[in-house]
């Protein structure tokens, strides 16, 4: 059609826009440390006892006796070097701690989002096929409930039903502690531990994806090219899948991509219910132990992840729907 | 004469408010939502009368007891009455939800109006800040702020409100962009009205409707966020809240299901209620969408 921006130029533009955002996150973190009540050294240390030499070094490293602007420079330099402090509660550098836990969180989030994408699209497409039918009404009702129930309460309900009452699935942890499995058995064991937390986390996004898929399918089904395909006498199911599905990919990508921060928050809450050793559990323990360096590190790393995911979502969106690149 | 009375009364019955109510009434789910919200409102206002016990009163002879005549919904690990907790929890949730959403909408209106009306660098700067706040995971930031600055009802409201404004700002900005070159704004400028007066007395009343819808949905989000913070043990330590009750229930899921089930129903109802009201308001404002 001409006139459209090539994809790579669009991508370059978005990457440049992401840089001030990342910087903004770092500055915000710094402001929180500076304006929290009390000596910033306590914020940087947490309430865990630390050796005095380390305290002195930390003061030096962050330039805590210097004016604010200089301190900001020190802070940014430390972050750029990848130094997010040290957790005395775990006796580990914060970066290492968070990155380790982030893996488990991503296992949970990834599983939940695959489930949400499949179930949400199926539900949305079936509802759109017969608008105002009983199935449509049921799907709409389920979306409403799914959107309003807090994940952590749903998690507790699932524990009550499937772990306590029926005793089908484990209620806690990421693997069995009584036995050690290897190979396929270990994967099966992980899967058994995954089912309930992933179900709790995915419910809200099944609802969201179904709702948006339904709306976009209804819209697509009235487009000229779909009418033309129908007029040619194409099979209804074929029309639905061939012309509808590419369009259904857009809501899935955008719902998951742009809600990444919310999904992470949901994961943090669900992890707490199920004792899943991810970032959420780490935050929960850090709050109890007043381990503030961990909280600061999590905020920074998680925000950076969100910036990157949003960027990837923009790119995927531009790829799926060329109309957004103008 | 009776017929005349009707004829005189009829014109009074068509004000904008009545018109609006007639359109709102058409949405059945909107009415259900309104019912839920009003019901919870009554419970919250009359909590001291309705609750059979003080929500924090412990009774050592019934710890984690299931529902019985003395405690219809059972008691928790310290013998506190669950029903009373759920009733008082409605008060905390509604206060935090409504005031936090109001704070968010207020900040959003001011920022969005200035960005949209003045455009140029004001817009560029304000929108970058908005983007930043939309990027940062709200929940993690709220946890950190509450952990650093301390807990308490006012702080909760401020944190949730201050973190929730970007959506309102974007909405208001878009509306101002659409309105700022219309004839009535040109007229106001020609009359020499100062910018802030044009913003607040000329344009704002015309763009408020969608903001009210968003405000209602914001209340639902704020209630969820408050409950989440409570579940992480960061609620107001002196108040009984639904999220705090669920935090408490977590350790006793095997022994006392009622500690989890009833407060959770409270949260779900409140969130559903405000979401439905928001949808109903939206349908009433944009009647065409339904046809």
Interface residues (C-beta under 8 A of the other chain):
Chain A: X20 X21 X24 X25 X28 X32 X36 X37 X43 X144 X145 X147 X148 X149 X150 X152 X153 X156 X157 X159 X160 X164 X171 X261 X262 X264 X265 X268 X269 X272 X273 X283 X284 X287 X288 X290 X292 X295 X296 X298 X299 X302 X303 X306 X307 X310
Chain B: X29 X128 X129 X131 X132 X135 X136 X137 X138 X139 X140 X141 X143 X144 X145 X147 X148 X149 X150 X220 X224 X227 X228 X231 X232 X233 X234 X246 X249 X250 X253 X254 X257 X260 X261 X264 X267 X268 X271 X272 X275 X276
